């Protein structure tokens, strides 16, 4: 405290404490106004930054919503295309299956017809073969074996005469069968003529009866 000295006041000058106090108040007021203005400027800047941030957030939110909407529409279109493609493939598979079934049925039908025709052909061939075998058997039964190696000349003459008589018998039998066949054909023709005449006469009789009724 002994080292502190009071400020010197110039001699002959009067100190106006009121002026000093006024100036100090004016200075303090100016500084306070500056601080207030700076505060409001900073606050306005912060509010603008906040509004800009909110706008950016809203914009990003709108953009994200639009992207999600576009993505959802694309996904919906993709699912629709996949469903359409799946349906088309299923229809194509069904058509192919129906075509294959129709082809199989046609092949089986052709095979069945061919098999039936083959069976009929085999049956007819079997019948023909059976008739042919019967004829061969009859001819084989009628044909007599010739054992002439050990025969003498006289015996050979006798055998030749026997064969000649047998051949003549066959010719006579053939002639008789031919005549019998002709007679049967003649009888059948005569019978057909009689039946036809009877039917014609019956028809004429009906016509006469109809005339009398009129």
C-alpha positions, 0 to 999 in steps of 0.5 A: 500500500505504501508504494501506491501513489495517487494520480497527478492532476495537472495544475491549473486544470479542473477535473470534470467527473461528470463528463468522465462518468458520462463518457464512460457510460456512453462507451459502455452503452456503445459496447453493449449495443455492439455486443447486442448487434453482434449477438443478433447477427450471430443468431440470425446467421445461426437461424439461417444455417438452421433453416438451410439445414432443415431445408437440406434435410427435407430435400434429402428426405424428399429425394430419398422418398422419391428414390424409394418410390422409383425403386418400388415401382421398378421392383413392382414392374420387375416382379410383374415381368417375372410373373408374366415370364413365369406364366408364359413359360408355364403355358409354353411347357403345357403346350409342349407337353400337350404336343408331346402327348398328342405325338405319343398318342399318334405314334401309339395309335399308328403302332396299334394300327400297324400291329393290328394290320400285321396280326390280320396279315399274319392271320391271313398268311396263316390261313393261306399257309394252312390251306396250302399245307392241306393241299400239300398234304392231300397231294403227298397222301395221293402221291405214291412213292416209287420203289423201282430200283430192285424191280425187273423189266416185267415188274417195271411194265406192271408198275408202269401199267399200274401208274397209268391206270391210277393216272387215268383214274385221277383224270376221270375223278377230275372230269367228274369233279368238273362236271359236278361243279358245273352242275352245281353252278347251273343249279345255283343260277336256276335257283337265283332266277326262280328267286328273282322271278318270285320277287318280281311276281310278288312286286307286281301283285302288290302293284295290282292290289294298290290299283284296286284300292284306288 
